[in-house]
Amino acid sequence: IGICAARSVMGTKMEIGYWKIRGLGAPLRMMFQYAETPVTDVQYEDEVCGSFSGAPEHHGPQATPWFGAAKERVVALNPMANLPYVIDGDTQAAASEKHGTTDESTVVCLCVQSNKPQPNSDRCICQSISVYAYVAEKLGLYGGIRDLELLTEIQDLRNAHIGLAYSFGRVTRTREEYETNAVAQCAETVPAAYKKFETKLERNNGAKYLLGDTPCAADFHVWEMLDQHELLAKKHDQPSPLAAFPKLTAYYDAFRAEPNLKAYFDSPDYALPVNDKALAYFH
């Protein structure tokens, strides 16, 4: 469990949960760091998981497993339980909204009756795009329907990346297929996706980011996918996918240089593998 040591701008306590990889967790970690807001970052890894070679990889006794009690806890709050999730600790606000009072007898751990925690899915959000939008809104980074549109668009590239990196979707079934598909991803799939964002930036009236001069929720996810594909291209001795897109290159560089994100880029979180090292061809 990692705690982001930063200045709170809300006075609330939030918890996010995701695997101990960058994956879909990196945009969330960056949002909290950018907003200088504390968060409990629970990074899950099961003690033993299978690998493509068939040999189990042992993470050790300090691993925080997701399957079991941890997932059951989230299911009790939200039947859509999945990683990533966010649990909003602003329970006093939740009780006040519901009961019109801040009486301490009604404000204990997601509202208490008979000393038992009651499920409150309004304060536990699951599924990545919904989590990004919720957290961004809480942190003052949400750009409304256009932000949601951009989050959905970049998810298409994320899905293609997962099809390449993992064998789950049967797109990449062997190491040989992965090597071939990785080159095609950099040369074909990525440029097609990048062209849309390059055009968006060209029409942005000089704004630094996708919806203005400060990052919105989508910027964190888009930047993470740009960075992951820079790593992919480098690993396979391919040209930078950004080279043909000057606006997107400037965007990538500006985000990387954000003063509020320096602590993140200097932290172990940025050094985490992109994907699960035991299950993915690219990590």
Disulfide bonds with the S-S distance in Angstrom:
none
